[in-house]
Amino acid sequence: MEEKEHLNLEQTSTLLCSQCSTSMNESDVFCNSCGFPEKGTSREQAKFHAKAVMKKSNKNDADKKVKSARNTLYVVGGFTGVVGVSSCFLAGDVAVLVTNLILSGIYVLLGFWSTKKPLAALLSGLLLYIQWL
């Protein structure tokens, strides 16, 4: 008799979240993984979906802005290299060429780094640009 009661206690009812397929206890109102109100009202479920859409939209907007800033780093790097080469040919100043080529390389490297650490790379590029002016 005790074994049956022990088995019944171990067999708790579980269900899967309809959004992320994570197992949930039957008594849970919200999914512990994604926060979906599995047993909530239709209004709460609609609110969850609306927040998810807004979060995805905001992430897409942020990704576009980071990509635009990354492209700006590449453009500034290219422009700096072109200015260095042209000043070398016009004025014959090799020091300006070397300095501008180094700066150009740094901007391009910051552009590549912005794929991993966008905030640090973009702020570094901005500070370098301000110092260069």
C-alpha positions in Angstrom: 0.0 0.0 0.0 2.8 2.4 0.9 4.5 1.6 -2.5 1.4 2.7 -4.4 1.2 6.0 -2.5 4.9 6.5 -3.1 4.5 5.9 -6.8 1.5 8.3 -7.0 3.5 11.1 -5.4 6.3 10.6 -7.9 4.0 10.7 -10.9 3.3 14.5 -10.9 1.4 15.6 -13.9 3.5 17.5 -16.4 2.6 19.3 -19.6 4.6 21.0 -22.3 4.6 24.7 -22.9 2.8 25.5 -26.2 5.5 28.1 -27.0 8.9 26.6 -26.1 8.0 22.9 -25.5 9.6 23.0 -22.0 8.0 20.7 -19.5 5.8 22.4 -16.9 4.0 21.2 -13.8 0.3 21.1 -14.2 -0.1 23.6 -11.3 2.1 26.2 -13.1 0.3 29.2 -14.6 3.4 30.5 -16.4 6.2 28.7 -18.2 9.4 28.8 -16.2 11.5 29.0 -19.3 9.8 31.6 -21.6 7.2 33.1 -19.3 4.2 32.2 -21.5 0.9 32.3 -19.5 -0.1 28.8 -20.3 -3.1 28.9 -18.0 -3.6 32.6 -18.3 -6.5 34.5 -20.0 -6.5 35.1 -23.7 -5.7 38.7 -23.0 -2.5 37.7 -21.0 -1.5 35.4 -23.9 -2.1 38.1 -26.5 -0.1 40.5 -24.3 2.8 38.0 -24.2 2.7 37.6 -28.0 2.7 41.4 -28.5 5.7 41.8 -26.2 7.5 39.1 -28.1 6.9 40.8 -31.4 8.0 44.2 -30.0 11.2 42.7 -28.5 12.0 41.1 -31.9 11.3 44.3 -33.7 13.6 46.3 -31.3 16.4 43.7 -31.7 16.1 44.0 -35.5 16.3 47.8 -35.3 19.3 47.7 -33.0 21.0 45.2 -35.4 20.4 47.6 -38.3 21.9 50.5 -36.4 25.0 48.5 -35.4 25.5 47.4 -39.0 25.2 51.0 -40.2 27.8 52.1 -37.5 30.1 49.2 -38.6 29.9 50.4 -42.2 30.7 53.9 -41.1 33.9 52.5 -39.4 34.8 50.9 -42.7 34.2 54.1 -44.7 36.2 56.2 -42.2 39.0 53.6 -42.5 39.0 53.7 -46.3 38.8 57.5 -46.4 41.7 57.8 -44.0 43.8 55.4 -46.1 43.0 57.4 -49.3 43.9 60.7 -47.6 47.2 59.2 -46.5 48.1 57.9 -50.0 47.1 61.1 -51.7 49.0 63.3 -49.2 52.1 61.1 -49.7 51.9 61.6 -53.5 51.1 65.4 -53.3 53.4 66.4 -50.5 55.8 63.5 -50.4 55.3 63.1 -46.7 55.8 59.5 -45.8 55.1 60.0 -42.1 51.6 61.1 -42.9 51.1 58.1 -45.1 52.3 55.7 -42.4 50.1 57.4 -39.7 47.0 57.4 -41.9 47.5 53.7 -43.0 47.8 52.7 -39.3 44.7 54.7 -38.5 42.9 53.1 -41.4 43.9 49.6 -40.3 42.6 50.4 -36.8 39.3 51.5 -38.1 38.9 48.4 -40.2 39.8 46.2 -37.3 37.3 48.0 -35.1 34.7 47.3 -37.8 35.5 43.6 -37.6 35.5 43.7 -33.8 32.1 45.3 -33.8 30.6 42.0 -34.8 31.6 40.5 -31.4 31.6 43.5 -29.1 29.6 46.3 -30.9 29.4 48.8 -28.0 33.1 48.7 -27.2 34.2 48.8 -30.8 31.9 51.6 -31.8 32.8 53.7 -28.8 36.5 53.1 -29.4 36.1 54.2 -33.0 34.3 57.3 -32.0 36.9 58.2 -29.4 39.7 57.6 -31.9 37.9 59.8 -34.5 37.5 62.6 -31.9 41.2 62.4 -31.0 42.2 62.4 -34.6 40.4 65.6 -35.3 
